[in-house]
Amino acid sequence: MTAVRPAAGVPDPSVGELLAAWLPGRRWFPAGGASAAGVQVEPWLAVTFDDDPAASDAPAGTDVVVLLVRLSGAGVPGGEVVAQVPLVLTDPGARGPGYITDLRTAAGDVAVHDGGAHPACWLALLRAAGVGDGVAGAELVAGGHVVAGEQSNTSVVLPGVPSPDGTGGMLKILRTVTPGPHPDVVVPRALTRAGWDGVPRFLGALQVATAPGSTTALAVLSELVPRARDGFELACEHAGRGESFAHLAADLGRVVAELHAVLRQAMPPGPLLDPATFVGGLRDRAALAVAEAPGLAARAPAIDALLDDLQGRLPRLRLQTVHGDLHLGQALHGETGWKLLDFEGEPQRPAAERTAPDLPLRDVAGMVRSFAYAAAVGGAPDPWWEAESVHAFLARYRQAADVPAAPSSLAARRPPELDPPTADAVLAALVLDKALYEVVYETRQRPTWVHIPLSAVDRVLSAPR
């Protein structure tokens, strides 16, 4: 059982001061870097868990509290976000994983831990989500460990979690949370119910009431994909060895096409695309990019011309649910092939924008750009590596999208077909949109990398139309 109440004084006002000092150093902090200096940190709500031994096997003297913290200021995306900060409080002598500091509170001294790294928190979240009934707590979290390198959330491998294939579970603790249906709950659950095996099987989620009639997702549990490799790391390794990735890229193209086919059947249809509105959004983002990245100014006329051409070509297509932030790092390759994950969209964009129905080619464009970064990071010795990977991915995607490889019933509600020249124009515009975003990012964060997306901008703009 969970209880949600105002965070003031829970567990002590001094915790707010601790968070203001500690949060900016976390990899998942929504306003990283120098911009964190002006961020206001305000504990908002506290989620606590029933400490009845029948409901929780946490060690005596261990308290788990999940704080929902408002972060506001110029450096915060959209001006304000809510971050989830789970804490484990123990006696000072019982320091454990994720230890932050000892803190003196009105109730006495406590040791404060980052709950994302502490088994007591993992167990509390699992129990609150109704997972593992009849399984001892120690068994549920035995062998658990945090996935290294995670940036926007905290993911925990839990081999002891019951799952249909007996492989265990992956608990994702969402760090930036929003009220309402969460796409990383809604979409994987729908895909799992549809019987599609291109995603890790959805096992459950913890959602709490944060306002009358509204729930907020805090954690998502999926089946662990055993011995899986991160798609980006795998691609970088192939690139570094100068080894073809074409066979894996082609199979990934098939899986992405299946994803879009299943989503058309499993999720409600979106609205019809309005060409002027759609291209207007691309124009707005391009204008912002040109304003922020000096190297783009000379390319502005060519960008405008490409978007003018696109607006004249676009029909009123039916939009649909898509992944929204698809790249090689959102794919795992295991014994049974590719699995796609992380359906929450781009974390830095407003929730309504990143979950809105879109064109499936948005996902395709994201993957195309990911091959370029794999080639650069991996150190591909020749430009053919990227070109071959992109060609193999696109060719298999187009083939599978034309004749879906999913069950025949999933071909229902297919959208009107784009003729090949128009599809190419749409994909080029979306690749350009992604590359412009990357130019701005690299200009701010890694100026020596600007040439990677800038070369993609030039390729798109110089291609015949």
C-alpha positions in Angstrom: 0.0 0.0 0.0 1.2 3.5 -0.8 0.4 6.9 0.7 0.9 10.2 -1.0 1.0 13.4 1.1 2.6 16.9 0.9 6.4 16.6 1.3 6.8 19.5 3.8 8.5 18.0 6.8 8.7 14.5 5.3 11.0 13.2 6.6 12.6 16.5 7.6 13.0 20.0 6.1 16.7 19.6 6.1 16.3 17.0 3.3 15.4 19.8 0.9 18.7 21.4 1.6 20.5 18.2 1.0 18.7 17.6 -2.3 19.6 21.1 -3.6 23.3 20.3 -3.1 23.2 16.7 -4.3 20.8 16.6 -7.2 22.8 18.7 -9.8 25.6 16.1 -9.8 23.3 13.3 -10.9 23.6 12.1 -14.5 19.8 12.1 -14.8 19.3 15.6 -13.4 17.1 17.3 -16.0 19.1 20.6 -15.9 22.7 19.4 -16.1 25.9 21.4 -16.5 26.3 25.1 -15.7 22.5 25.7 -16.0 21.9 23.8 -12.8 23.2 26.8 -10.7 19.9 28.7 -11.0 17.6 25.8 -10.5 15.1 25.9 -7.6 14.5 22.7 -5.7 11.2 22.3 -3.9 10.0 19.0 -2.4 6.3 18.7 -3.4 4.9 15.3 -2.6 6.1 12.3 -0.6 5.2 8.7 -1.4 5.6 6.3 1.5 5.1 2.6 1.7 3.2 0.4 4.2 5.8 -1.0 6.7 3.6 -3.9 7.7 5.9 -7.0 7.6 3.2 -8.7 5.5 3.6 -6.0 2.8 7.3 -5.3 3.0 10.4 -7.3 3.9 12.7 -4.4 4.4 15.1 -4.6 7.3 14.0 -3.1 10.6 14.9 0.5 10.9 14.9 1.1 7.2 12.4 3.7 5.8 11.8 4.2 2.1 10.3 7.5 1.0 9.9 8.7 -2.6 10.0 12.5 -3.0 8.5 14.2 -6.0 10.5 17.4 -6.3 9.7 20.4 -8.4 12.6 21.8 -10.3 12.2 25.3 -11.8 14.4 27.9 -13.4 15.8 29.0 -16.7 18.0 25.9 -17.0 15.0 23.5 -16.7 13.3 22.2 -19.9 10.0 24.0 -20.2 10.8 26.1 -17.1 9.6 23.4 -14.6 9.7 19.6 -14.2 9.0 17.2 -11.5 11.8 14.8 -10.6 11.4 11.5 -8.7 14.0 11.2 -5.9 13.6 7.9 -3.9 15.5 7.9 -0.6 16.3 5.1 1.9 16.8 6.2 5.5 18.6 4.0 7.9 20.4 4.3 11.2 23.8 6.0 10.8 25.6 2.7 11.5 23.7 0.9 8.7 25.2 2.6 5.6 24.5 0.7 2.4 24.5 1.0 -1.4 23.8 4.5 -2.6 24.9 6.2 0.6 24.8 10.0 0.3 25.5 11.4 3.8 24.4 11.3 7.5 21.8 13.9 8.3 20.6 15.3 11.6 16.8 15.6 11.7 14.2 16.4 14.4 13.7 12.7 14.9 17.4 11.9 15.2 20.4 11.1 13.0 19.9 9.1 9.9 22.0 7.8 7.0 20.5 9.0 3.7 20.8 6.8 0.6 19.9 7.2 -3.1 17.0 4.7 -3.3 17.7 4.0 -7.0 20.8 2.1 -5.8 19.4 0.5 -2.7 17.7 -2.9 -2.5 15.2 -1.7 0.1 13.8 0.8 -2.4 13.7 -1.7 -5.2 11.7 -4.1 -3.0 9.3 -1.4 -1.9 8.6 -0.4 -5.5 8.1 -4.0 -6.6 5.7 -4.8 -3.7 3.7 -1.6 -4.3 3.4 -2.6 -7.9 2.0 -6.0 -6.9 5.0 -7.9 -8.1 6.4 -11.1 -6.5 3.5 -12.2 -4.3 4.6 -15.3 -2.5 8.3 -14.7 -3.2 10.5 -13.7 -0.3 11.9 -10.1 -0.6 15.5 -11.3 -0.4 14.9 -13.5 -3.4 13.3 -10.7 -5.4 16.2 -8.4 -5.1 19.0 -11.0 -5.0 21.7 -10.2 -7.5 20.2 -6.9 -8.4 22.4 -4.2 -9.8 22.0 -0.8 -11.4 22.7 -0.5 -15.2 25.8 1.6 -15.7 25.7 4.5 -18.1 21.9 5.3 -17.7 21.4 9.0 -18.1 17.7 9.9 -18.0 16.4 7.2 -15.6 17.7 4.5 -13.3 17.4 0.9 -14.5 18.0 -2.0 -12.2 18.6 -5.6 -13.3 16.7 -8.0 -11.0 17.3 -11.7 -11.9 15.0 -12.8 -9.0 11.8 -11.2 -10.4 9.4 -13.9 -11.7 8.9 -13.7 -15.4 7.2 -15.9 -18.1 10.6 -17.0 -19.6 12.3 -17.1 -16.2 14.9 -14.5 -17.1 14.1 -12.0 -14.4 13.1 -8.4 -14.7 14.4 -4.9 -15.5 13.0 -2.2 -13.2 13.1 1.3 -14.6 12.8 4.0 -12.0 11.5 7.1 -13.9 13.4 10.2 -12.8 11.4 12.9 -14.6 7.7 12.2 -14.0 4.5 13.7 -15.3 0.8 13.2 -14.4 -1.3 11.2 -16.7 -0.8 8.1 -18.8 2.9 7.4 -19.3 3.9 6.2 -22.8 6.5 3.8 -21.3 3.6 2.1 -19.6 0.9 2.4 -22.2 2.8 1.4 -25.3 4.8 -1.6 -24.0 1.7 -2.9 -22.3 -0.3 -2.6 -25.6 2.5 -4.2 -27.6 2.8 -7.1 -25.1 -1.0 -7.7 -25.1 -0.8 -7.7 -28.9 1.6 -10.6 -28.7 4.5 -8.9 -30.4 7.9 -10.1 -29.3 9.9 -7.1 -30.5 9.8 -5.5 -27.0 10.8 -6.8 -23.6 7.6 -8.2 -22.2 5.7 -5.8 -20.0 5.4 -7.1 -16.4 3.9 -4.2 -14.5 4.2 -0.6 -13.3 3.8 1.5 -10.2 1.4 4.4 -10.6 0.3 6.6 -7.7 -2.5 9.2 -7.4 -0.9 12.6 -7.3 -4.1 14.6 -7.9 -7.9 13.8 -7.9 -8.5 11.6 -11.0 -4.8 11.7 -12.1 -2.0 9.2 -11.6 1.7 9.5 -12.1 3.9 6.6 -13.1 7.0 6.1 -10.9 8.4 2.8 -12.2 8.0 0.3 -15.0 9.0 -3.4 -14.9 9.7 -5.5 -18.0 11.2 -8.9 -18.6 15.0 -9.0 -18.7 16.5 -9.7 -22.0 19.3 -12.1 -21.2 22.8 -11.6 -22.6 21.6 -8.7 -24.6 23.9 -6.1 -26.1 23.2 -2.4 -26.4 22.6 -1.6 -30.0 24.8 1.5 -30.1 27.7 -0.3 -28.4 27.4 -3.2 -30.8 27.3 -0.9 -33.8 30.4 1.0 -32.6 32.3 -2.2 -32.2 31.5 -3.3 -35.7 32.4 0.2 -37.0 35.7 0.2 -35.1 36.7 -3.1 -36.7 35.6 -2.0 -40.1 33.2 -5.0 -40.0 29.9 -4.8 -41.9 26.8 -4.1 -39.8 24.5 -4.5 -42.8 22.9 -7.8 -41.7 22.1 -6.5 -38.3 20.9 -3.2 -39.6 18.6 -4.9 -42.1 17.0 -7.0 -39.4 16.6 -3.9 -37.3 14.8 -2.3 -40.2 12.4 -5.2 -40.3 11.7 -4.9 -36.5 11.0 -1.2 -36.7 8.6 -1.7 -39.6 6.8 -4.4 -37.5 6.7 -2.0 -34.6 4.8 0.6 -36.7 2.4 -2.0 -38.1 1.6 -3.3 -34.6 1.2 0.2 -33.2 -1.4 1.0 -35.9 -3.5 -1.9 -34.7 -2.8 -1.8 -30.9 -3.1 1.9 -30.3 -5.9 4.4 -31.2 -5.5 6.2 -34.5 -4.1 9.7 -34.5 -5.5 12.7 -36.3 -4.9 13.6 -39.9 -1.7 15.4 -40.6 -2.1 19.0 -41.7 0.8 19.7 -44.0 1.0 23.4 -43.2 1.1 22.8 -39.4 3.5 19.9 -39.7 6.0 21.8 -41.9 5.4 24.9 -39.7 6.8 22.9 -36.8 9.9 22.0 -38.8 10.3 25.6 -39.8 10.1 26.8 -36.2 12.7 24.3 -35.0 15.0 25.1 -38.0 14.8 28.8 -37.2 15.8 28.2 -33.6 18.7 26.1 -34.7 19.9 28.7 -37.1 19.7 31.4 -34.4 21.7 29.3 -31.9 24.3 27.7 -34.2 26.3 30.4 -36.2 27.5 27.8 -38.7 23.9 27.3 -40.0 23.2 30.8 -41.1 24.5 30.4 -44.6 22.4 27.3 -45.0 19.1 28.9 -44.0 17.9 29.6 -47.6 18.4 26.0 -48.7 16.6 24.8 -45.5 13.6 27.0 -46.4 13.6 25.8 -50.0 13.6 22.1 -48.9 10.7 22.7 -46.5 8.7 24.7 -49.2 9.1 21.7 -51.5 7.9 19.3 -48.7 4.8 21.3 -47.9 3.8 21.2 -51.5 4.1 17.5 -51.7 2.6 16.3 -48.4 -0.9 14.7 -48.4 -3.1 14.5 -45.3 -1.8 11.3 -43.8 -3.2 9.6 -40.8 -0.8 10.1 -37.9 -0.1 7.3 -35.4 1.7 6.3 -32.2 5.4 6.0 -32.8 8.4 5.4 -30.6 9.4 9.1 -30.6 13.1 8.9 -29.7 14.4 5.9 -31.7 18.1 5.3 -32.0 20.5 2.4 -31.7 20.7 3.0 -27.9 17.0 2.2 -27.7 17.5 -1.3 -29.1 18.9 -4.4 -27.6 20.3 -7.4 -29.5 20.0 -10.7 -27.8 19.6 -14.4 -28.5 16.2 -13.9 -30.2 17.2 -10.8 -32.2 16.3 -7.1 -31.7 14.1 -5.7 -28.9 13.1 -2.1 -28.8 12.6 -0.2 -25.6 12.2 3.2 -23.9 9.0 4.6 -25.3 8.8 7.8 -23.3 10.0 10.0 -26.2 12.7 12.7 -26.0 13.0 13.4 -22.2 13.8 17.1 -22.8 10.7 17.9 -24.8 7.3 18.7 -23.2 5.3 15.6 -22.4 2.4 16.5 -24.7 4.7 17.1 -27.6 6.8 13.9 -27.2 3.8 11.6 -26.9 1.8 13.1 -29.7 1.0 10.9 -32.7 3.5 11.4 -35.5 4.7 10.0 -38.8 6.5 6.7 -38.5 9.3 8.1 -40.6 10.3 10.2 -37.6 11.6 7.0 -36.0 13.3 6.0 -39.2 15.1 9.3 -39.3 16.3 9.0 -35.7 17.8 5.6 -36.5 19.5 6.9 -39.7 21.2 9.6 -37.7 22.3 7.0 -35.1 24.3 5.1 -37.6 26.3 8.3 -38.3 27.2 8.6 -34.6 28.1 4.9 -34.3 30.5 5.4 -37.2 32.0 8.5 -35.6 32.3 7.1 -32.1 33.4 3.7 -33.2 36.0 5.1 -35.5 34.8 3.5 -38.8 37.9 3.6 -41.0 35.8 4.3 -44.2 32.6 6.2 -45.0 31.2 3.0 -46.6 30.3 1.7 -43.1 27.7 4.3 -42.4 26.3 4.3 -45.9 26.0 0.5 -46.1 24.3 0.3 -42.7 21.8 3.0 -43.6 21.1 1.5 -47.0 20.5 -2.0 -45.5 18.2 -0.6 -42.7 16.1 1.5 -45.1 15.8 -1.2 -47.7 14.5 -3.8 -45.2 12.3 -1.3 -43.5 10.7 -0.3 -46.8 10.2 -3.9 -47.8 8.7 -4.9 -44.5 6.5 -1.8 -44.3 5.1 -2.5 -47.7 4.3 -6.1 -46.7 4.2 -6.2 -42.9 5.9 -9.2 -41.4 3.6 -9.2 -38.4 0.4 -11.3 -38.3 -2.0 -10.6 -41.1 -4.6 -9.0 -38.8 -2.1 -6.3 -38.0 -2.3 -5.0 -41.6 -5.6 -3.4 -40.7 -5.9 0.4 -40.6 -2.8 0.9 -42.7 -2.4 4.5 -43.7 -2.6 5.8 -47.3 0.7 5.0 -49.1 3.2 7.7 -49.7 4.6 7.5 -53.2 8.4 6.9 -53.1 9.5 10.4 -54.1 7.3 11.9 -51.4 8.4 9.4 -48.8 12.0 10.3 -49.7 11.2 14.0 -49.3 9.6 13.4 -45.9 12.5 11.3 -44.7 15.0 13.9 -45.9 13.2 16.6 -44.0 13.0 14.6 -40.8 16.7 13.6 -41.0 17.4 17.3 -41.5 15.3 18.2 -38.5 17.2 15.7 -36.3 20.6 16.8 -37.6 19.8 20.5 -36.9 18.9 19.6 -33.4 22.3 17.8 -33.1 24.2 20.8 -34.5 22.8 22.9 -31.7 23.6 20.3 -29.1 27.1 19.8 -30.3 27.7 23.5 -30.6 26.8 23.9 -26.9 28.3 20.7 -25.5 31.0 19.3 -27.8 32.1 21.8 -30.4 34.7 19.5 -31.9 31.8 17.1 -32.9 29.8 19.7 -34.8 31.1 18.3 -38.1 29.2 15.1 -37.6 25.7 16.5 -37.8 26.7 19.4 -40.0 27.9 17.0 -42.7 24.5 15.4 -42.6 22.8 18.8 -43.0 24.9 19.4 -46.1 24.2 16.0 -47.6 20.4 16.5 -47.2 20.5 20.0 -48.7 22.7 19.1 -51.6 20.8 15.9 -52.6 18.7 16.3 -55.8 14.9 16.7 -55.3 
